[in-house]
């Protein structure tokens, strides 16, 4: 079953995050926890036994899971909204709240190719010996251009230095997270046509809490083939 005792929540932090040893769907959660100033630690789900134990204990049987305020919160979007409400990062008016939620939902779609990248690298290497998965890189760039154009327009139209309203919201954090990950996968030149988004990204990664997080061990590198293989093994896939 693996060392189940290692899954106990950390009493020294405000929250404990349960996920694989990599970015995946938990990466947005990590960024938002950091931005909100909520101290957290991670319990690595790094064995079949640990995953099966958590799946049997959790209401929806999946990770990421965040233990916070005596609750066990699952489903990544629900976790993000919980953190945003807790930290007053949802927006200051009903209109801002709705717009922030819409942007974050759109970001979820934009992040999907990034989530798939390590698994596409694994597939490409198995088929051709090429670890770079050039076809998937092209797909990522195409997806980025489509979403970045929309985000740029919203940011420039708002004209406050934020993507919603006149104060930081979780939409800013999620867009900056998405941009940063795309830059790491595809190179910084992809932001050249989008000066507003470059400003937004620079503003967010300059937030002291985010800056500290990016320098910490909780900031995982872009997923490689080894990460994909570990996740497949834990989930019992090939």
C-alpha positions as CSV (number, residue, x, y, z in Angstrom):
1,X,0.0,0.0,0.0
2,X,3.0,2.4,0.3
3,X,3.7,4.6,3.3
4,X,0.2,5.8,4.0
5,X,1.3,7.6,7.2
6,X,3.2,10.0,4.9
7,X,-0.2,11.3,3.7
8,X,-1.1,12.9,7.0
9,X,-1.7,16.6,6.6
10,X,1.1,19.0,7.6
11,X,0.3,20.6,10.9
12,X,2.9,23.4,10.3
13,X,1.2,24.9,7.2
14,X,-2.3,26.4,6.5
15,X,-3.0,23.8,3.8
16,X,-1.8,20.5,2.5
17,X,-1.9,19.6,-1.2
18,X,-2.1,16.1,-2.5
19,X,-0.8,15.4,-6.0
20,X,1.7,13.6,-8.1
21,X,5.3,14.9,-8.2
22,X,4.9,17.4,-11.0
23,X,2.8,20.3,-12.3
24,X,-0.4,18.8,-13.8
25,X,-3.7,20.0,-12.6
26,X,-2.3,21.0,-9.2
27,X,0.0,23.7,-10.6
28,X,-2.8,26.4,-10.8
29,X,-3.6,25.6,-7.2
30,X,0.0,26.1,-6.1
31,X,0.2,29.5,-7.8
32,X,-3.0,30.7,-6.3
33,X,-2.1,29.5,-2.8
34,X,1.2,31.3,-3.1
35,X,-0.4,34.5,-4.4
36,X,-2.9,34.4,-1.6
37,X,-0.2,34.1,1.0
38,X,-1.6,30.7,2.2
39,X,1.3,28.5,3.5
40,X,1.1,25.0,2.1
41,X,3.0,21.8,1.8
42,X,2.6,18.9,-0.6
43,X,2.1,15.2,0.1
44,X,3.4,13.4,-2.9
45,X,1.1,10.7,-4.4
46,X,4.0,8.7,-5.6
47,X,2.8,5.1,-5.4
48,X,-0.2,2.9,-6.4
49,X,-1.0,2.3,-2.8
50,X,-1.2,6.0,-1.9
51,X,-3.3,6.7,-4.9
52,X,-5.7,3.9,-4.2
53,X,-6.0,4.9,-0.5
54,X,-6.8,8.5,-1.4
55,X,-9.3,7.4,-4.1
56,X,-11.1,5.2,-1.6
57,X,-11.3,8.0,1.0
58,X,-12.2,11.0,-1.1
59,X,-15.8,11.7,-2.2
60,X,-14.9,12.0,-5.9
61,X,-11.9,9.7,-5.8
62,X,-9.4,12.0,-7.5
63,X,-6.5,14.4,-7.0
64,X,-5.6,17.2,-6.7
65,X,-7.0,17.4,-3.2
66,X,-6.5,20.3,-0.9
67,X,-6.9,19.9,2.8
68,X,-7.6,23.4,4.2
69,X,-9.7,24.8,7.1
70,X,-10.7,21.3,8.1
71,X,-12.0,20.5,4.7
72,X,-10.9,18.2,1.9
73,X,-11.6,20.0,-1.3
74,X,-11.3,18.2,-4.7
75,X,-11.9,19.2,-8.3
76,X,-9.3,21.8,-9.4
77,X,-11.8,24.5,-10.4
78,X,-13.6,24.2,-7.1
79,X,-10.3,24.4,-5.2
80,X,-9.4,27.6,-7.1
81,X,-12.7,29.2,-6.3
82,X,-12.5,28.2,-2.6
83,X,-9.0,29.8,-2.4
84,X,-10.1,32.9,-4.3
85,X,-13.1,33.5,-2.0
86,X,-11.0,32.9,1.1
87,X,-8.4,35.4,-0.1
88,X,-10.9,38.0,-1.5
89,X,-9.5,37.5,-5.0
90,X,-12.8,37.0,-6.8
91,X,-13.5,40.6,-7.7
92,X,-15.2,43.5,-6.0
93,X,-18.5,43.5,-7.8
94,X,-20.9,40.9,-9.2
95,X,-19.9,41.9,-12.7
96,X,-16.2,41.4,-11.8
97,X,-16.8,38.1,-10.1
98,X,-18.6,36.7,-13.2
99,X,-15.9,38.0,-15.6
100,X,-13.1,36.6,-13.4
101,X,-14.8,33.2,-13.4
102,X,-15.3,33.3,-17.2
103,X,-11.6,34.1,-17.7
104,X,-10.5,31.3,-15.4
105,X,-12.7,28.8,-17.2
106,X,-11.1,29.9,-20.5
107,X,-7.7,29.5,-19.0
108,X,-8.6,25.9,-18.1
109,X,-9.1,25.2,-21.8
110,X,-5.8,27.0,-22.7
111,X,-3.9,24.9,-20.2
112,X,-5.0,21.5,-21.5
113,X,-2.3,21.2,-24.2
114,X,0.3,22.0,-21.5
115,X,-1.1,19.2,-19.3
116,X,-0.8,16.8,-22.2
117,X,2.8,17.8,-23.2
118,X,4.8,15.2,-21.1
119,X,2.5,12.4,-22.2
120,X,2.8,13.5,-25.8
121,X,6.6,13.5,-25.4
122,X,6.4,9.9,-24.0
123,X,4.2,8.9,-27.0
124,X,6.5,10.6,-29.5
125,X,9.7,9.0,-28.0
126,X,8.1,5.6,-28.1
127,X,7.1,6.0,-31.7
128,X,10.0,7.8,-33.3
129,X,12.7,8.3,-30.6
130,X,12.0,12.1,-30.7
131,X,11.5,13.5,-27.1
132,X,10.4,16.9,-28.4
133,X,7.0,15.9,-29.9
134,X,7.2,18.6,-32.6
135,X,3.6,18.1,-33.6
136,X,2.4,18.8,-30.1
137,X,4.6,21.8,-29.8
138,X,2.9,23.2,-33.0
139,X,-0.5,22.5,-31.4
140,X,0.5,24.3,-28.2
141,X,1.6,27.3,-30.2
142,X,-1.6,27.3,-32.2
143,X,-3.7,27.1,-29.0
144,X,-1.7,29.8,-27.3
145,X,-2.2,32.2,-30.2
146,X,-5.9,31.7,-30.1
147,X,-6.3,32.3,-26.4
148,X,-3.7,35.0,-26.1
149,X,-5.5,37.2,-28.6
150,X,-8.6,37.0,-26.6
151,X,-6.9,37.6,-23.3
152,X,-4.9,40.5,-24.8
153,X,-8.1,42.2,-25.9
154,X,-9.8,41.8,-22.5
155,X,-6.7,43.2,-20.7
156,X,-6.2,46.2,-23.1
157,X,-10.0,47.0,-22.9
158,X,-10.0,47.0,-19.1
159,X,-7.0,49.4,-19.1
160,X,-6.3,49.3,-15.4
161,X,-3.2,47.1,-15.3
162,X,-5.4,44.1,-14.3
163,X,-7.5,41.8,-16.4
164,X,-10.6,42.4,-14.3
165,X,-11.6,45.5,-12.4
166,X,-8.9,47.7,-10.8
167,X,-7.4,45.2,-8.3
168,X,-5.7,41.8,-8.4
169,X,-8.0,38.9,-8.9
170,X,-7.5,35.2,-9.3
171,X,-8.0,35.7,-13.0
172,X,-4.7,37.7,-13.2
173,X,-2.9,34.9,-11.4
174,X,-4.3,32.1,-13.6
175,X,-3.6,34.0,-16.8
176,X,0.0,34.8,-15.7
177,X,0.4,31.1,-14.7
178,X,-0.7,30.0,-18.1
179,X,1.5,32.5,-19.9
180,X,4.5,31.5,-17.9
181,X,4.0,27.8,-18.6
182,X,3.6,28.5,-22.4
183,X,6.8,30.5,-22.4
184,X,8.7,27.7,-20.7
185,X,7.3,25.2,-23.2
186,X,7.5,27.3,-26.4
187,X,10.0,30.1,-25.7
188,X,9.5,33.8,-24.8
189,X,9.0,34.9,-28.4
190,X,5.4,33.7,-28.3
191,X,4.6,36.8,-26.1
192,X,6.0,39.3,-28.6
193,X,2.7,40.0,-30.3
194,X,1.0,40.5,-26.9
195,X,2.5,43.5,-25.0
196,X,-0.3,43.7,-22.6
197,X,0.0,40.1,-21.5
198,X,3.7,40.5,-21.2
199,X,3.1,43.3,-18.7
200,X,0.5,41.3,-16.9
201,X,2.9,38.3,-16.6
202,X,5.7,40.5,-15.3
203,X,3.5,42.2,-12.8
204,X,2.3,38.9,-11.4
205,X,5.6,37.1,-11.2
206,X,7.0,40.2,-9.4
207,X,4.5,39.7,-6.5
208,X,6.8,38.8,-3.6
209,X,4.8,35.7,-2.7
210,X,4.9,34.4,-6.3
211,X,8.6,35.2,-6.6
212,X,9.3,33.2,-3.5
213,X,7.2,30.3,-4.7
214,X,8.9,30.2,-8.1
215,X,12.3,29.9,-6.3
216,X,11.0,27.1,-4.0
217,X,11.0,23.3,-4.4
218,X,7.2,23.4,-4.8
219,X,7.7,25.0,-8.2
220,X,8.0,21.9,-10.4
221,X,9.8,21.9,-13.7
222,X,8.0,21.3,-17.0
223,X,7.0,17.6,-17.1
224,X,9.3,15.2,-18.9
225,X,9.0,11.6,-20.0
226,X,10.0,10.4,-16.5
227,X,7.1,12.3,-15.0
228,X,4.7,10.8,-17.6
229,X,5.9,7.3,-16.9
230,X,5.6,7.8,-13.1
231,X,2.0,9.0,-13.4
232,X,1.1,6.2,-15.8
233,X,2.6,3.7,-13.3
234,X,0.7,5.1,-10.4
235,X,-2.6,5.0,-12.4
236,X,-2.0,1.6,-13.7
237,X,-1.7,2.7,-17.3
238,X,0.8,1.8,-20.0
